[in-house]
Amino acid sequence: MLRKVLTYIGWFLLVALFGAYFVFASLLKVKGKEDDVCIGVEVTILDSTINRFVSKEEVKGIIASSDLRVTDKKIKEINPYQLEQLLNRRSAIKFSDVAIDREGVLHVEITQRRPLLRIQGDEGGFYVDESCYLFPLVKSFTSYVPVVTGEIPLSLKAGQRGKVDAEGEKWLSTMLNFGEYLRNHEFWNSQVQQIDILPNGDIALYMRVGDQTIIFGELSDCEEKFKKLEAFYKNVVPIHGWNKYSEINLKYDDQVVCTLKKEKNDKKI
């Protein structure tokens, strides 16, 4: 019996010894890694097939030109959170994730903002994403989303980025709901090129095909209004062509009101 107990104790001590060895070795390995330096930066743009507001080279440049530059710096001196905050200040970047692997390579994953609309006002152009975040246009890339023009009820400054005030956000939310509707309907999303805010508050649409002004009225009953416009395209255009009417009004219930183009008088006096 005593021999059996001693055997168990011996095995226990042996296992404990091996466990202590591996823990100690791991700590030494971690300490060694902390003393290693960063050997490079790898950037992945997760949604580069959708938008190209930010390039890999630009992300590397932002890091390299800042006080947080990492190349040849000890791993233990690198703060991934600070790097994420630095990158997230770039207005077209929605989210960044930074991590360092065991080989000393800094990995950066970037998610860009995805605009729903483009606001074009007196102070320049701005994209706006689904969170009501505005940011200026980017010279290196153009996102082909509907452009909002006309009587825009926002007080914007050149180069502005971020959120607007509560009243402006309320209006933007209505516009974004319409932008989301278009994105979810491939045909209309491909056709609606410009959304113009008229002085009376009505919405006018300008399409990629045809030069008619489409009076949409308020941004309500979208499904019904687009059904009426579709009926016009299917039943009227094949008979009268694209050039007969200057305006198609969809704002009235159960009817489409069409305005004839005025005849040009080319007679010389």
TANORPE-V798233 format. One line per field, one symbol per residue. ss: DSSP state (H for helix, E for strand, C for the rest). psi: psi as a letter, one per 30 degrees, with the letter a starting at -180 (. if undefined). burial: + if it has 16 or more other C-alpha atoms within 10 Angstrom, else -. Layout:
ss = ???
psi = ???
burial = ???
//
This chain:
ss = CHHHHHHHHHHHHHHHHHHHHHHHHHHHHHHHHHHCECCEEEEEECCCCCCCCCCHHHHHHHHHCCCCCCCCCEHHHCCHHHHHHHHHCCCCEEEEEEEECCCCEEEEEEEECCEEEEEEECCEEEEEECCCCEEECECCECCCCCEEEECCCCCCCCCCCECCCHHHHHHHHHHHHHHHHHHCCHHHHHHEEEEEECCCCCEEEEECCCCCEEEEECCCCHHHHHHHHHHHHHHCHHHHCCCCEEEEECCCCCCCEEEECCCCCCCCC
psi = eeeeeeeeeeeeeeeeeeeeeeeeeeeeeeeeeffllkflkkkkjehffelhekleeeeeeeeeglfgkfkgkkeffkjeeeeeeeeffjffkekkkklklffgkkkkkkklkjkelkkjafgakklkafggkklllkefkkkilkkkabijhkjllkgklalaleeeeeeeeeeeeeeeeeefjeeeefejekjkjlegflkkkklfkkgkkjjfblilheeeefeeeeeeeefeefeflfgekfkjkgfkkglkkkkkkkkkjgkk.
burial = --------------------------------++-+++--+-+++-----++++-+--++-++----+-++-+++--+-+--++--++-+++++++++++---++++++++++++++++++---+++++++++++++-----+-++++++-+---+---++--+----+--+--++-++--++----++++++++++-----+++++----++++++-------+--++--------------++++++++----+-+-----------
//
